[in-house]
Amino acid sequence: MTDTRMTFDGGFIMVPWDQFDEAVEWYGEKMGWTLIGRGEGPPVGRKAFFKMPGTGQANLKTFESDLSHFTSEDYHEGTCRFCFRTANLDQTLDYFDRQGVTCSTPVKMPDRTRSADIFAFGNVRLTLSEDKKLEGKFPESRVIQYAAKPLWLGVSDLDASIEWYSRICGWTSSNKNFQDRGFALMREAWDFAWLEKVDSEQLSKKANPGARLYFQIKEQKDLYKKNEWLKEQGIEVSDIVGERWKGFHFYDPDGNRLNVWSYY
């Protein structure tokens, strides 16, 4: 079962049910995204789909109190970041600051890019990664597409985490070595996930952030097999929810939440 392919496939940004319409308007206006569709109904509630100006689709999803996969209970951002790309980080942060959006101080990543967090609608944390090659191409958009490395995880032990993600998710360690700076890169088809060594007090037993990156397993029969296999490894795994679309989540040893879906 460890060879079941899990590929990055976007994700959900969670919003409260009773503020869904307000959130749709907020993300369209503030991010510079184009609304391309909405959906509503059981079993996975209200959704909105946005075309980002570069590439990719961003998805809003309401919390659902009766489904453990979508509940707002135990909401906690933790150290699992879902990362998006912006052309000029300073200008983007200045814009959001003027809009009353809380922003963090930019940090320099080991690959010499810069990143910062913003706390978007409902105080959901989104992480912005600067890509100067996009400067001037999308002047009406602040958040252009998914980041080149869309996942950023805080972990207590880099070597142990590299081994765990290799064994459980089938990822491999990048040829680029940043461990002397407290980072490691994991790859599936490309270098897409940062692991960062953080102090243990920054980690939580279990985090349920508002911005939730998902991995796709194409065949639903393999989704079920992966869910059972993870349980056999002693990993905390949620029930599978959905009908045509199906999804679940599980946790790494540091409490980072990983989401999986299938829709075929």
Kinemage of the C-alpha trace (Angstrom):
@kinemage 1
@onewidth
@group {chain A} dominant
@subgroup {mainchain}
@vectorlist {calphas} color= white
{ca met a 1} P 0.000 0.000 0.000
{ca thr a 2} L 2.901 2.414 0.454
{ca asp a 3} L 3.188 2.729 -3.334
{ca thr a 4} L -0.270 4.352 -3.692
{ca arg a 5} L 0.454 7.651 -5.379
{ca met a 6} L -0.600 10.809 -3.516
{ca thr a 7} L -0.242 13.889 -5.734
{ca phe a 8} L -0.806 17.535 -4.811
{ca asp a 9} L -4.223 18.612 -6.128
{ca gly a 10} L -5.165 21.957 -4.560
{ca gly a 11} L -7.349 22.074 -1.489
{ca phe a 12} L -10.079 23.806 0.518
{ca ile a 13} L -10.116 27.108 2.374
{ca met a 14} L -12.665 26.688 5.164
{ca val a 15} L -15.284 29.311 6.067
{ca pro a 16} L -18.217 29.444 8.525
{ca trp a 17} L -21.553 28.279 7.100
{ca asp a 18} L -23.429 31.452 8.037
{ca gln a 19} L -20.744 33.695 6.480
{ca phe a 20} L -20.365 31.821 3.216
{ca asp a 21} L -21.723 34.551 0.892
{ca glu a 22} L -19.608 37.186 2.617
{ca ala a 23} L -16.526 34.975 2.284
{ca val a 24} L -17.132 34.419 -1.446
{ca glu a 25} L -17.278 38.179 -1.996
{ca trp a 26} L -14.196 38.760 0.198
{ca tyr a 27} L -11.968 36.276 -1.629
{ca gly a 28} L -13.022 37.489 -5.046
{ca glu a 29} L -12.360 41.126 -4.206
{ca lys a 30} L -9.331 40.912 -1.939
{ca met a 31} L -7.435 38.171 -3.748
{ca gly a 32} L -8.295 39.179 -7.289
{ca trp a 33} L -9.827 35.771 -8.069
{ca thr a 34} L -12.662 35.057 -10.520
{ca leu a 35} L -15.677 33.109 -9.264
{ca ile a 36} L -16.437 30.278 -11.708
{ca gly a 37} L -19.016 28.240 -9.811
{ca arg a 38} L -20.822 27.397 -6.606
{ca gly a 39} L -22.260 24.209 -5.211
{ca glu a 40} L -24.569 23.387 -2.349
{ca gly a 41} L -26.078 20.245 -0.900
{ca pro a 42} L -25.354 17.035 0.949
{ca pro a 43} L -23.129 15.454 1.914
{ca val a 44} L -20.330 18.028 1.848
{ca gly a 45} L -22.152 21.363 2.073
{ca arg a 46} L -21.533 24.723 0.439
{ca lys a 47} L -18.584 25.279 -1.920
{ca ala a 48} L -17.302 28.038 -4.215
{ca phe a 49} L -14.715 27.684 -6.954
{ca phe a 50} L -12.365 30.442 -8.104
{ca lys a 51} L -10.042 30.660 -11.105
{ca met a 52} L -6.736 32.070 -9.974
{ca pro a 53} L -5.154 34.407 -12.546
{ca gly a 54} L -1.990 32.344 -13.058
{ca thr a 55} L -2.882 28.672 -12.984
{ca gly a 56} L -5.046 26.541 -10.752
{ca gln a 57} L -8.359 26.715 -8.940
{ca ala a 58} L -8.968 27.856 -5.352
{ca asn a 59} L -11.894 26.332 -3.469
{ca leu a 60} L -13.911 27.625 -0.518
{ca lys a 61} L -15.731 25.096 1.665
{ca thr a 62} L -18.028 25.521 4.669
{ca phe a 63} L -17.414 23.805 7.975
{ca glu a 64} L -19.891 20.968 8.640
{ca ser a 65} L -20.607 20.230 12.304
{ca asp a 66} L -21.779 16.643 11.780
{ca leu a 67} L -18.780 15.456 9.725
{ca ser a 68} L -15.461 14.961 11.504
{ca his a 69} L -13.553 15.697 8.299
{ca phe a 70} L -15.159 19.159 8.010
{ca thr a 71} L -15.978 20.088 11.591
{ca ser a 72} L -14.804 23.380 13.092
{ca glu a 73} L -14.184 21.644 16.424
{ca asp a 74} L -10.534 21.574 17.543
{ca tyr a 75} L -9.762 24.325 15.014
{ca his a 76} L -6.081 25.146 15.323
{ca glu a 77} L -3.677 26.445 12.667
{ca gly a 78} L -0.671 24.517 13.970
{ca thr a 79} L 2.473 24.401 11.817
{ca cys a 80} L 0.947 23.098 8.575
{ca arg a 81} L 0.940 25.862 5.943
{ca phe a 82} L -0.832 25.968 2.568
{ca cys a 83} L 1.257 28.269 0.347
{ca phe a 84} L 0.271 30.537 -2.546
{ca arg a 85} L 2.318 32.665 -4.933
{ca thr a 86} L 2.468 36.455 -5.122
{ca ala a 87} L 4.598 38.614 -7.425
{ca asn a 88} L 5.779 41.301 -4.997
{ca leu a 89} L 5.497 40.319 -1.358
{ca asp a 90} L 6.052 43.793 0.093
{ca gln a 91} L 3.378 45.383 -2.095
{ca thr a 92} L 0.945 42.552 -1.368
{ca leu a 93} L 1.460 42.791 2.389
{ca asp a 94} L 1.065 46.565 2.224
{ca tyr a 95} L -2.257 46.091 0.395
{ca phe a 96} L -3.575 43.597 2.929
{ca asp a 97} L -2.405 45.744 5.824
{ca arg a 98} L -4.399 48.674 4.429
{ca gln a 99} L -7.405 46.342 4.186
{ca gly a 100} L -7.116 45.548 7.889
{ca val a 101} L -5.734 42.049 7.313
{ca thr a 102} L -3.149 40.848 9.830
{ca cys a 103} L 0.177 39.964 8.193
{ca ser a 104} L 3.351 38.403 9.571
{ca thr a 105} L 6.893 39.648 9.063
{ca pro a 106} L 8.445 38.140 5.902
{ca val a 107} L 11.038 35.410 6.337
{ca lys a 108} L 13.757 34.311 3.943
{ca met a 109} L 13.519 30.671 2.936
{ca pro a 110} L 16.576 28.465 2.262
{ca asp a 111} L 16.004 28.710 -1.516
{ca arg a 112} L 16.294 32.532 -1.209
{ca thr a 113} L 12.590 33.174 -1.760
{ca arg a 114} L 10.599 35.130 0.826
{ca ser a 115} L 7.376 34.100 2.526
{ca ala a 116} L 4.851 35.615 4.924
{ca asp a 117} L 1.491 34.700 6.435
{ca ile a 118} L -1.744 36.602 6.050
{ca phe a 119} L -4.823 35.942 8.155
{ca ala a 120} L -7.655 36.004 5.660
{ca phe a 121} L -11.449 35.877 6.057
{ca gly a 122} L -12.394 34.165 9.322
{ca asn a 123} L -8.764 34.470 10.481
{ca val a 124} L -7.638 31.582 8.261
{ca arg a 125} L -3.878 31.588 7.762
{ca leu a 126} L -2.630 31.573 4.160
{ca thr a 127} L 1.072 31.678 3.379
{ca leu a 128} L 2.352 33.803 0.489
{ca ser a 129} L 5.557 32.994 -1.368
{ca glu a 130} L 7.187 35.648 -3.534
{ca asp a 131} L 7.915 34.929 -7.204
{ca lys a 132} L 9.464 37.976 -8.851
{ca lys a 133} L 9.154 36.386 -12.313
{ca leu a 134} L 5.413 37.112 -12.114
{ca glu a 135} L 5.810 40.803 -11.337
{ca gly a 136} L 3.694 42.983 -13.619
{ca lys a 137} L 1.861 40.066 -15.237
{ca phe a 138} L -1.278 40.131 -13.084
{ca pro a 139} L -1.555 43.688 -11.720
{ca glu a 140} L -5.138 43.244 -10.479
{ca ser a 141} L -4.387 40.137 -8.426
{ca arg a 142} L -2.584 39.840 -5.116
{ca val a 143} L -2.545 36.035 -4.920
{ca ile a 144} L -1.753 34.542 -8.310
{ca gln a 145} L -1.525 30.754 -8.037
{ca tyr a 146} L -0.269 27.971 -5.800
{ca ala a 147} L 3.302 28.324 -4.628
{ca ala a 148} L 6.107 26.379 -6.268
{ca lys a 149} L 6.345 24.573 -2.906
{ca pro a 150} L 2.722 24.611 -1.712
{ca leu a 151} L 3.215 22.677 1.544
{ca trp a 152} L 5.268 23.820 4.560
{ca leu a 153} L 5.303 21.683 7.698
{ca gly a 154} L 6.865 22.217 11.103
{ca val a 155} L 8.423 19.046 12.536
{ca ser a 156} L 10.399 18.115 15.641
{ca asp a 157} L 13.007 15.898 13.941
{ca leu a 158} L 14.021 16.305 10.288
{ca asp a 159} L 15.568 12.853 9.828
{ca ala a 160} L 12.641 11.083 11.477
{ca ser a 161} L 10.143 13.106 9.429
{ca ile a 162} L 11.949 12.371 6.156
{ca glu a 163} L 11.759 8.656 6.973
{ca trp a 164} L 8.076 8.881 8.005
{ca tyr a 165} L 6.951 10.741 4.889
{ca ser a 166} L 8.942 8.415 2.677
{ca arg a 167} L 7.374 5.332 4.263
{ca ile a 168} L 3.808 6.594 4.723
{ca cys a 169} L 3.318 8.904 1.717
{ca gly a 170} L 5.863 7.545 -0.741
{ca trp a 171} L 7.717 10.858 -1.071
{ca thr a 172} L 11.474 11.062 -1.446
{ca ser a 173} L 14.040 13.481 -0.096
{ca ser a 174} L 15.195 16.180 -2.526
{ca asn a 175} L 18.750 16.216 -3.828
{ca lys a 176} L 18.953 19.754 -2.423
{ca asn a 177} L 20.155 19.622 1.177
{ca phe a 178} L 19.178 22.454 3.538
{ca gln a 179} L 19.441 20.572 6.833
{ca asp a 180} L 22.260 22.799 8.075
{ca arg a 181} L 19.633 25.592 7.979
{ca gly a 182} L 16.967 23.524 9.706
{ca phe a 183} L 14.988 22.603 6.581
{ca ala a 184} L 14.472 19.636 4.299
{ca leu a 185} L 12.654 19.334 0.964
{ca met a 186} L 10.423 16.411 0.030
{ca arg a 187} L 9.417 15.570 -3.500
{ca glu a 188} L 6.804 13.580 -5.368
{ca ala a 189} L 6.977 14.650 -9.019
{ca trp a 190} L 8.905 17.781 -7.969
{ca asp a 191} L 10.301 19.453 -4.827
{ca phe a 192} L 6.987 20.563 -3.321
{ca ala a 193} L 7.083 20.271 0.485
{ca trp a 194} L 9.218 22.081 3.046
{ca leu a 195} L 9.924 20.399 6.359
{ca glu a 196} L 11.169 22.851 8.983
{ca lys a 197} L 12.592 21.861 12.341
{ca val a 198} L 10.754 23.852 15.005
{ca asp a 199} L 10.795 23.900 18.793
{ca ser a 200} L 8.551 21.288 20.370
{ca glu a 201} L 6.454 23.959 22.100
{ca gln a 202} L 5.380 25.232 18.664
{ca leu a 203} L 3.900 21.845 17.824
{ca ser a 204} L 0.467 20.663 18.853
{ca lys a 205} L -0.791 17.152 19.423
{ca lys a 206} L -3.281 17.686 16.598
{ca ala a 207} L -3.865 20.703 14.345
{ca asn a 208} L -6.898 21.389 12.154
{ca pro a 209} L -6.030 24.493 10.118
{ca gly a 210} L -8.454 26.518 8.035
{ca ala a 211} L -6.420 26.272 4.806
{ca arg a 212} L -6.250 22.578 3.925
{ca leu a 213} L -4.034 21.294 1.156
{ca tyr a 214} L -5.196 18.002 -0.401
{ca phe a 215} L -3.520 15.099 -2.134
{ca gln a 216} L -5.354 13.109 -4.763
{ca ile a 217} L -5.575 9.347 -5.038
{ca lys a 218} L -7.146 8.766 -8.452
{ca glu a 219} L -8.971 5.479 -7.897
{ca gln a 220} L -11.522 5.458 -5.097
{ca lys a 221} L -10.822 1.802 -4.352
{ca asp a 222} L -7.230 2.849 -3.621
{ca leu a 223} L -8.490 5.670 -1.380
{ca tyr a 224} L -10.283 3.095 0.769
{ca lys a 225} L -7.242 0.827 0.797
{ca lys a 226} L -4.987 3.715 1.832
{ca asn a 227} L -7.365 4.661 4.643
{ca glu a 228} L -7.311 1.098 6.015
{ca trp a 229} L -3.551 0.743 5.577
{ca leu a 230} L -2.918 3.955 7.519
{ca lys a 231} L -5.050 2.633 10.384
{ca glu a 232} L -3.014 -0.572 10.365
{ca gln a 233} L 0.124 1.548 10.859
{ca gly a 234} L -1.349 2.967 14.060
{ca ile a 235} L -1.952 6.406 12.510
{ca glu a 236} L -4.970 8.515 13.510
{ca val a 237} L -7.258 8.567 10.458
{ca ser a 238} L -10.702 10.112 9.970
{ca asp a 239} L -13.688 8.376 8.434
{ca ile a 240} L -14.162 8.748 4.682
{ca val a 241} L -16.916 11.225 3.781
{ca gly a 242} L -18.653 12.073 0.515
{ca glu a 243} L -20.361 10.272 -2.339
{ca arg a 244} L -18.969 11.014 -5.817
{ca trp a 245} L -16.311 13.157 -4.107
{ca lys a 246} L -14.683 11.347 -1.170
{ca gly a 247} L -12.096 12.529 1.325
{ca phe a 248} L -10.406 11.869 4.656
{ca his a 249} L -7.483 13.127 6.715
{ca phe a 250} L -4.720 11.763 8.915
{ca tyr a 251} L -1.939 13.155 11.119
{ca asp a 252} L 1.830 12.944 11.112
{ca pro a 253} L 3.735 12.326 14.402
{ca asp a 254} L 3.937 16.095 15.024
{ca gly a 255} L 0.186 16.688 14.692
{ca asn a 256} L 0.239 18.067 11.135
{ca arg a 257} L -2.988 17.296 9.285
{ca leu a 258} L -2.757 15.750 5.801
{ca asn a 259} L -5.852 15.567 3.568
{ca val a 260} L -6.662 13.118 0.797
{ca trp a 261} L -9.473 13.121 -1.763
{ca ser a 262} L -10.710 11.292 -4.828
{ca tyr a 263} L -13.460 12.262 -7.251
{ca tyr a 264} L -13.628 9.562 -9.893
